[in-house]
């Protein structure tokens, strides 16, 4: 195989693996891979890497226990009450009310 064909196939392999090539390009790559050991090995490595990357599991999300959720809700309401009291006391001290 010519060096140019191997370089061309190497450039096109990602699109071929993603199935985004035209029919003619797909046939050219498949014919070349059948006859060129180096490009076939490159294809196998690239295909394995792409398949392995898509099979990774998403990161686990930690869930809060019921007690912690209740505590956070209570703290949120407490914060709202404190802010409301601060506004009310500021209004009283400055004669707004």
Order of alpha helices (4+ residues) and beta strands (2+ residues): alpha-alpha-alpha-alpha
